[in-house]
Amino acid sequence: MINEKARLSYLEAMGIRSWVPREQLPGAKPSIRLVPQGQQPCKERALEGASGLAAMRNALGTAPTAVNKAASTESVSASIDALKASLSIQPTAKSAEEPAAVASTDEAVLAEGVREIPSLSLLSVDDVLLVAEQPIQNGVKGLQYPHRVLLNDALRILSPSFRRENVSEDEIDSQLIQQTLPRTASNHDRWDHIQAILNGFVDVRAPKLVLCFGSDANELLALSSLDIIPAASFDTLFEDAEHRLKLANQLAAHVLS
């Protein structure tokens, strides 16, 4: 499996330019824009989306609360670097003591089965943070062009001053992080560890609004007191334009509220 960023870097090194059309080409797949080109969420549809947003919040038990804004971009970057360093875990030294107990623990973990925790992409601009489960398509893990188009559309609705060059992007590679944990770590331990790292990033960024894509991403932030808008996974959003327009209306409703 290769990361999308690495794939693009390899192509660039080989002199192959990656490009995308500005408009939909004849015979191409339908548009994956959150809001179709030339359309904007209207106030009436936004109010309709507000009821759906409230229903999702009630189902998840989340409520909006105020959060202090981070002091500056420089201090945020420094804090994130410090957070990464503090969360780095060295491999545990092997011990020959009580091999039978270790073996029985290994068997228990194998019987439980390892829960797959998706890697996460975190995009932030101004006071808005997007947390998205990284999709895996054709052996490539990470946000590809269609996903970025949809995320940029969401940011345009939520942040009036949105500019692509101002978006800060971080990554939580769950698979790589889990390799640093003891082999006997339970699913609960793995989940708690990823959750602590994600909450650490969120605390450093101190956003006023978080938009989560995917059930696992929403569950990882379920205990947070932040103002969270839960969204479906990319697969669900790409299935039907109505799913995307419904989300766009919910985001517009939040801006109007």
N, C-alpha and C positions, 0 to 999 in steps of 0.2 A: 504494500500500500504506500502511496506517495501523497504528500501534502500538496494542496493546490498551489501554495506559494512557491514551493520547491519546483513544481512542474513548470510554472511560468518562468522561473529563474533559469532552468535548464534550456527552455526554448529560446530565451533571450540570449543565452551564452552561445547557442548554435546559430544565432542570427535569424531566428524565425520570429516574425512579428505577430503578436496576438491582437486581434481586432474584433470589433462587434459592429453591426450595422446600426445606424441612428434610427432607421425606420424598419418596420417589419417587411421582410422580403417575401415575394410571391412563393407560395407553397411552404413557407416556414411554419413552425409550430405557433399556436396562438400566443399573444402577448402575455407576459407574466408580471406586468406592472401591477402594483398595489392599487393604483388609480389609473384607468386607461388614459392614454395621451389625449389632452384636450378636455378632460373632465376633472372636476374637483368635487370633494364631498360637499353636498349642500346642507344648509342648516336643518331642513326638515328631516333628511336622512340621518344627519348627525344626532338629532334628538331621538330618533328611532334607535340608533346605535347605543345611546346612553342607557336605555333600559336593559339592553343586552350586556353592557359593561357592568352595570349594577348587579345583574343576576350572576355573572361570573364571579364577581368579588364576593357576593354572599355565599356562593357555593364553596369558595376557597377560604372564606373567613378572613379575608384581607381588607384593610381599610386604609385610606390615605392619611398620612401624617407628614408634618413638615420636617425637613432635613436641612441642616446647615450646609451651605455651599463650600466647596474646597477653596482654600486661600488662593492658590495660584497654580498654573500648569507646572511650573518648576517644582514646587513643593509636592504636588501630587506624584510626579514622575519619580522623585527621590523617595517618597514613601512607598511606592510600588516596588522599586528596586530593593528597598530594605525589607519589605514584606516577603518578596521572593527569596531573599537570602535567609530570612528567619524561618521560612517554611521548608527550606531544603533539608532533606533527611538523608543521612548516611546509612549505607547498608548495615544491618545489625550483625555483630560478630557471631559466628556460629559457635555453639556450645555442645559438648559431647555429653552433658549431663541429662539424665532422664530421657533417653531416646524413645522409650516406650510411650511416654506422655506426649512427646512431639509427634510421634507417628500417629497416635490416636487423634490428635488435633488435626493433622493433615487429612486424615480420613473423614473427619467431621466436615472440614471445609470442602473437600471434594464432593461429599454427599450433598451438601447444601447447594453447590453450584455457584459459580462466580457471576454476580449480577453485572451486566454490561452498563457502564456509566458513560454516556457520550461526552466527548470533548466539547468545550464551549468556546465561542467567540464572543468577546465583549467589545462593543463599539460605543463610544461616548462622545458627545458634543454638547457644549454648554452644560445644562443641568439634566440632560437626558442620557440614560444608559440602556443599551440594547443587549440582552443576553440571549444568544441563539445556540441551539444544539448544532454542532457541526455535522452536516450530512456526509454520507459516504456514497459516491456514485462512480461506478466503473473503476473501483479500486482507488479512487482519489478522495482523500479526506480533507474537508475544509470548505470554506465559502467560495463558490464559483460565481461566475457572472450573474446568472439568474437570481441567486440569493442576494447578492449585493445590490442589484437593481431594486428588489423588493425592500430591503433594509433602508436604502437611501430614500425611497418613497416615504417610508414610515417616518424617517427623520425630518423630511421636508414638512410633513404635517405637524410634527410635534415641536420642531425648532424653527422659528421664522428666519433665524440668521444662519441656517444650515448651509455649509459649504463643504464639499467632499474633502478638500485639503485640510480642513480643521478637525476631521474625525480622528480620534485616537483609538487604536485597536490593540487589544490584548488577547491572549489565548490561554486557556487552561487545558492542557493536554492530559486528560484523565488517564489514558492508557499508560503514558510515560510516568505519571505521578504514582500510579498504583504499583509500578515495578519497584519503587523504592520502599514499599511496605513489606513487612514480613510475609512470608509465604502463607503463614497460618492466619493472616488477618481475615476476619469475617466480612461478609457483605456489609454489615452494619458499620464496622470499623472503616471500611473503604468509603462508604457513603459519607460518614461523618467527616472524614479527612478532606474529601473533595468539597463538601459543604463549608468547612471551615476556611478553605482557601478562597472559595467564591465569596463568602461573606467578608473576608479580609479585603478583597479587591473592591467590593461594594462600599465598605466602610471608608476606604481611602478615597474613592471617587466622590463619595457623598452626594449622589444624585438626588434630585427632587422627584424624579419619575423613572421607573424601570419598566421596560417592555420585554417580556419573556416569550421566546418562541420554543414550544415543545413541552410536553408533560413533565419530563424529568427536570428541565430547567425551572419550571414553575414550582415543582416539588422541592427542589434544592433551596429555593428562596421563600418557601411557604411560611416559615417562622419569622420572616423579616417584618419589621414595622414600617417599611417603605411603602410609598404609593406605587403599587404594582399593577400593570395591565397584563393579564394572561392572554397569550395568543396560541393558536394551533401550530403544529409543526409545519415545516416547509412542504412536506408531501401533501398534507391536507390543503394548504393554501394554494398549491399549484394545481390541485385537482379541478377546481371550479373558480371562475372569476367572481362568483357571488360570495365565496368565502373571503376573498381579498377585499371586495368592496365593503362587506360587512365590517371587517377589521378597520378599514379606512374611515368608515363612518363612526366607529367607536373611538378612534383616535381623535377625530375632529370634535366629537362630543366632549372629550376630555379637555381639549383646548378651549372650547366654548364655555365650559363650566367654571 
